[in-house]
Amino acid sequence: MRKYGLIIIAIICLAVLAFGQMHWKNKSQAAGVEAREAEAKLKQKEKEEREALIQSLKPENNQQQPLLDYLRYRSLTQDKLIVSLVGSNGTAGTGASISAKTWTARLEKSLRADLDEAKTLRFMNHGHEGYSTEDLLEGKKIEEVIKDDPDLVIFETSLINNHYQSISLQQTEKDLENIMAKWQKELPNAKILMLSPNPVASSEMKNSLGLSYLDYMKASENVIEKNRWTYLNSKTGMEKKLEEQNLRLADMLTNDNIHPNDRGHQIWFEVLQDYFKQKQDM
């Protein structure tokens, strides 16, 4: 009898263990189902929120859309986001002590922070020291920008070198129109932002044609206004920043009184940073 009693106890124990195992298995499966359902709901919510954000950022729904929001929209609706920069010394970073202190590097860092969803943001810098508008055309730098297939082109107009090389105002205007015509034809979906170069100490000094840097600024702005191109006067913006910060022009230029130093590049970046967040007039 004792033997049978032990067998019965053993059977009961095995049954309890089997029942317990089945219970915990069912409970675990139920928990797994709940977890998957919760994850699916979370993904659906994220998808809906992302779609709502995309709809809110659509350029056609935002006639005065800040440039930063335009880039955010492009980053959410495609696999890559490319910003191409082209110009002369300022874009190349002349005057900065290290590349990280240039306005272009500061802008890239700022955009990466603001556009955390833009994992594939690429900055393509085609700035070249000493290049005039003629050099940009003859050196095929405009075509290099086209090959980038960018979402945004930032074009520093190279006027300091046009003045230094005594290129006529008529040729300068023609070059700007040729450059923009190429981009508008080959990059119809890209935004193009034109920048003036930085202020210089010798802005009224005459070149061999009897023209000053200010003459080139005026001529370029005339052709820009005529064609209704998007334009940021970096020179004026930087001068305003100097006044606000109680600084002199000499404080932001290197010893040659032409190129921005580290502080100058910082101020140039601040001008651009402000612009990227402003509503744009269409």
C-alpha positions in Angstrom: 0.0 0.0 0.0 2.8 2.3 0.8 4.3 1.7 -2.6 1.0 2.6 -4.3 0.7 5.7 -2.1 4.1 6.9 -3.3 3.2 6.3 -6.9 0.0 8.2 -6.5 1.9 11.1 -4.9 4.4 11.1 -7.7 1.6 11.1 -10.3 -0.1 14.0 -8.5 3.3 15.9 -8.4 3.9 15.4 -12.1 0.4 16.5 -12.8 0.8 19.7 -10.8 4.1 20.4 -12.5 2.6 19.8 -15.9 -0.4 22.0 -15.2 1.9 24.7 -13.8 4.2 24.5 -16.8 1.1 24.8 -19.1 -0.3 27.7 -17.1 3.0 29.6 -17.3 3.3 28.8 -21.0 -0.1 30.1 -21.7 0.5 33.2 -19.5 3.8 33.8 -21.3 2.2 33.4 -24.7 -0.5 35.9 -23.6 2.1 38.3 -22.4 3.9 37.9 -25.7 0.7 38.7 -27.7 0.1 41.7 -25.5 3.6 42.9 -26.0 3.4 42.5 -29.8 0.0 44.3 -29.8 1.4 47.1 -27.8 4.4 47.4 -30.1 2.2 47.4 -33.1 0.0 50.1 -31.6 3.2 52.2 -30.8 4.5 51.8 -34.4 1.1 52.7 -35.8 1.0 55.8 -33.5 4.6 56.8 -34.6 3.6 56.3 -38.3 0.5 58.5 -37.8 2.5 61.2 -36.0 5.2 61.1 -38.7 2.6 61.3 -41.5 0.9 64.2 -39.7 4.3 66.0 -39.4 5.0 65.4 -43.1 1.6 66.9 -44.0 2.2 69.9 -41.8 5.6 70.5 -43.4 4.5 70.2 -47.1 5.9 73.2 -48.9 2.6 73.7 -50.8 0.8 74.1 -47.5 3.4 76.6 -46.2 3.9 79.6 -48.5 6.3 81.3 -46.1 8.0 78.1 -44.9 11.3 78.6 -43.1 14.2 77.0 -44.8 14.8 74.7 -41.8 11.3 73.3 -42.2 11.8 72.7 -45.9 14.9 70.6 -45.1 13.0 68.7 -42.4 10.3 67.9 -45.0 12.8 66.7 -47.5 14.6 64.6 -44.9 11.3 62.9 -43.9 10.2 62.1 -47.5 13.4 60.8 -49.1 16.4 58.6 -48.3 19.0 61.4 -48.5 19.4 65.1 -47.8 22.2 67.0 -49.6 23.3 70.6 -49.2 25.8 71.8 -51.7 27.9 74.9 -51.1 29.8 76.8 -53.7 31.7 80.1 -53.8 35.1 81.5 -53.1 37.2 82.2 -50.1 34.4 82.6 -47.6 32.9 79.3 -48.5 36.3 77.6 -48.6 36.9 78.7 -45.0 39.8 81.1 -45.6 40.7 83.0 -42.4 39.4 80.4 -39.9 42.1 78.8 -37.7 40.7 75.3 -38.2 37.9 73.8 -40.4 35.6 73.3 -37.5 35.4 77.1 -36.9 34.3 78.0 -40.5 30.7 79.1 -41.0 30.1 76.1 -43.2 31.2 73.6 -40.5 29.2 75.4 -37.9 26.1 75.4 -40.1 26.4 71.7 -40.8 26.7 70.9 -37.1 23.7 73.1 -36.3 21.6 71.5 -39.0 22.5 68.0 -37.8 21.3 69.0 -34.3 18.1 70.5 -35.6 17.4 67.8 -38.1 17.9 64.7 -35.9 15.8 62.7 -38.3 18.2 63.5 -41.2 20.5 60.6 -40.7 21.9 60.9 -44.2 22.6 64.6 -44.3 25.5 65.4 -46.5 27.4 68.7 -46.9 29.2 69.1 -50.2 31.6 72.1 -50.2 32.7 73.4 -53.5 34.2 76.6 -52.2 37.5 77.6 -53.8 40.0 80.3 -52.7 40.5 83.1 -55.2 37.6 82.0 -57.5 35.6 84.6 -59.3 32.2 84.0 -61.0 34.2 83.4 -64.2 36.4 80.8 -62.5 33.4 78.9 -61.1 32.0 78.6 -64.7 35.3 77.9 -66.4 36.3 75.4 -63.7 33.1 73.4 -64.1 32.2 73.9 -60.5 28.6 74.6 -61.4 28.5 71.1 -63.0 30.0 69.6 -59.9 27.0 71.0 -57.9 24.6 69.6 -60.4 26.2 66.1 -60.0 25.5 66.3 -56.2 21.8 66.4 -57.0 21.3 68.6 -53.9 18.1 69.6 -52.1 19.6 73.0 -51.3 22.4 75.0 -53.0 24.1 77.8 -51.0 25.8 80.1 -53.5 28.3 82.7 -52.2 28.6 85.1 -55.1 32.4 85.5 -55.2 32.2 89.3 -55.6 35.3 90.0 -53.6 37.4 88.2 -56.2 35.4 89.7 -59.1 36.4 93.1 -57.7 40.0 92.1 -57.1 40.3 90.6 -60.6 38.7 93.7 -62.2 35.9 91.7 -63.9 33.4 94.1 -65.4 30.0 94.6 -63.8 28.3 93.5 -67.0 30.3 90.3 -67.1 29.6 89.7 -63.4 25.9 90.0 -64.0 26.1 87.8 -67.0 28.0 85.1 -65.1 25.4 85.2 -62.3 22.6 84.7 -64.8 24.5 81.9 -66.6 25.2 80.1 -63.3 21.6 80.4 -62.1 20.2 79.3 -65.5 22.2 76.1 -65.4 21.0 75.2 -61.9 17.4 76.1 -62.6 17.4 73.9 -65.6 19.2 70.9 -64.2 18.0 71.2 -60.6 14.4 72.2 -60.9 13.4 70.7 -57.5 16.3 72.2 -55.5 16.2 75.5 -53.6 19.0 77.9 -54.3 20.0 80.5 -51.7 22.4 83.2 -52.9 24.7 84.9 -50.4 26.8 88.0 -50.6 30.3 87.7 -49.4 31.4 89.2 -46.1 32.1 92.9 -45.4 35.6 94.0 -46.0 37.6 97.0 -44.7 38.5 98.3 -48.2 34.9 98.2 -49.6 35.3 101.6 -51.2 38.8 101.0 -52.7 38.8 101.2 -56.5 40.1 98.5 -58.8 41.7 99.0 -62.3 38.2 99.6 -63.7 37.5 102.3 -61.1 35.0 100.1 -59.4 34.6 99.4 -55.7 33.4 96.3 -53.9 30.2 98.2 -53.1 29.7 98.7 -56.9 29.8 94.9 -57.3 27.4 94.4 -54.5 24.9 96.9 -56.0 25.2 95.3 -59.5 24.6 91.8 -58.2 21.6 92.9 -56.1 20.1 94.6 -59.2 20.3 91.4 -61.2 19.1 89.3 -58.3 16.1 91.6 -57.7 15.3 91.6 -61.5 15.2 87.8 -61.6 13.6 87.4 -58.1 16.2 85.0 -56.9 16.3 84.0 -53.2 19.0 86.1 -51.6 20.6 86.8 -48.2 22.8 89.9 -47.8 25.4 88.4 -45.5 27.4 91.6 -45.5 24.5 93.6 -44.1 23.6 90.8 -41.7 27.1 90.6 -40.3 27.4 94.4 -39.9 24.2 94.3 -37.9 25.5 91.5 -35.7 28.7 93.6 -35.1 26.6 96.6 -34.0 24.5 94.4 -31.7 27.6 92.8 -30.1 29.4 96.2 -29.9 32.3 95.0 -32.1 34.3 96.7 -34.8 34.7 95.3 -38.4 38.4 94.8 -37.5 37.4 92.4 -34.8 36.0 89.9 -37.2 38.6 90.1 -40.0 42.1 88.7 -40.3 45.1 90.9 -40.7 44.5 91.3 -44.4 41.2 93.1 -43.6 39.4 91.0 -46.1 38.8 87.5 -44.8 36.7 86.6 -41.7 38.6 85.3 -38.7 37.1 82.7 -36.3 34.9 85.4 -34.8 33.9 86.5 -38.3 33.0 83.0 -39.3 30.9 82.6 -36.1 29.0 85.8 -36.9 28.5 84.7 -40.5 27.1 81.4 -39.2 24.8 83.3 -36.8 23.4 85.3 -39.7 22.6 82.1 -41.6 21.2 80.3 -38.5 18.7 83.2 -38.0 17.8 83.1 -41.7 17.1 79.4 -41.7 14.5 79.8 -39.0 12.7 82.8 -40.4 9.6 82.7 -42.4 10.4 83.4 -46.1 8.7 85.9 -48.3 7.4 84.2 -51.5 
